[in-house]
Amino acid sequence: MASKKRKKKSTEILDTAFLFVKVLAFVLLFGMVVLFAISWYKNKYKPGHQEETVVSVQENVEETTESEESNVVDLTASEAEEEVEGGPTEEELKEQARQERIASLPGTVVEVEDDGKALSFSYVGDMLLDDSYATMNRYRAVGGDVEQIFTNGSLDIMRGADILVINNEFPFTDRGTPLSGKLYTFRAKPENVKILTDIGADVAALANNHITDFGLTSLEDTLDTLDGAGIYHMGAGRNIDEATTTIYVVKGDLVVALLNATQLERLPVPDTAGATENSAGTFRCYDSARLEEEIKKAKEYADYAVVYVHWGAEREVNLHAYETSQDDLYVDAGADLIVGAHPHILQQVGYVKGVPVVYSLGNYWFSSASTDTGILSFDVSDEGVENLKFNPCVSEHCVVRLSDGSEKKRIIDYLNSLSDTAVIDDEGYISSK
């Protein structure tokens, strides 16, 4: 009985101890929870914490934005670099546009090396290379040396121009028969073309009243001879399309059109066979409509146009009616300079509606007679025709010399006496009055 009582008492003691441990554990757990809550609360509402959090977030955003912008810049630069490396440069695009313009020109294209200077021209009057006449006798006498034929600087002016234009007043041929009823008929051996290459001729004007002296065969031979010598030609051709073809001279971005025609079909003896669709001949302009049309067409493609016309009356100082009745028509069509030939002597210089007209350059190297002549030189730039100059020369004993001193003054004074609307200064430069 006593043993059962002791056992019961021992069980009660254990239950009491276990209950005490449970209560103590609960109290400790609750205390920890309370302490954690207090600590969290203090940290959450600590002064400056919220601001630091906002700043931190802002910094993260800014860092992200800067990083994205950096990526965009890097990408853009990379794409630009790829475009430069893979695509054409500005200079290449400019050259491409220039080449496209050249390809569109509807005529003969002559490209001149771009040296950064204006495009320079020299024009001379009538030349005759017929072996039956005095000029070629003189040439043979000096052993074919053009430096003894064109002296005192005349050769330098011709060779120094980007483009030298000569009036080819004869055909190159050893075939054909002379035209009947004609007082003078000329022809030169094809090998005589060497004289033109030696003086630096680039373009031969063929629209004149002697180019078919030995028939259309002689004209066709002339075209072949000039082509073989690398000399361009204008004013005549194997058909009307070739005869009216404009020469476009290109230097850098500048394009200058050169045209040539003759009105000598007005003479009683029609010695300037006109080209047709199916036959060779010259570009006639007695009826000026076609020439006006070609000038207008040329100005659609070129910056400036120079027209070389075979007109006027032989040995007449005063202007012929067909010069004064057509000069303004060519100007209205777009000509920026008009140069004349055929009278065999010098005629006046003038201005028509602001455009210079040199009515006749006269004979250049044509006969043994002593005659005043000259070289017309000028530049063409983006601003137009500039430095228009008449360089006085004298042709004597079949030698052309550039004039100076009193001889130069005499020729300039003579031209000034003829000219009403232009003036030539002591150096030969031409300007309007």
Secondary structure, DSSP 8 states (H G I E B T S, - for coil): -HHHHHHHHHHHHHHHHHHHHHHHHHHHHHHHHHHHHHHHHHHHT-TTHHHHHHHHHHHHHHHHHHHHHHHHHHHHHHHHHHHHHHS--HHHHHHHHHHHHHHH-SSEEEEE---SS-EEEEEEEEE---TTSHHHHHHHHTTT-GGGTEETTHHHHHHHSSEEEEEE-S-B-S-S---TT-S----B-GGGGHHHHHHT--EEE--STTTTTTHHHHHHHHHHHHHHHT-EEESEESSHHHHT--EEEEETTEEEEEEEEE-GGGSSS--S-B--SSS-EE-B-SSTHHHHHHHHHHHHH-SEEEEEEE-S-TT-SS--HHHHTTHHHHHHHT-SEEEEESSSSB--EEEETTEEEE--B-EEE--SS-EEEEEEEEEEETTEEEEEEEEEEEEETTEEEE--HHHHHHHHHHHHHH-SSEEE-TT-BEEE-
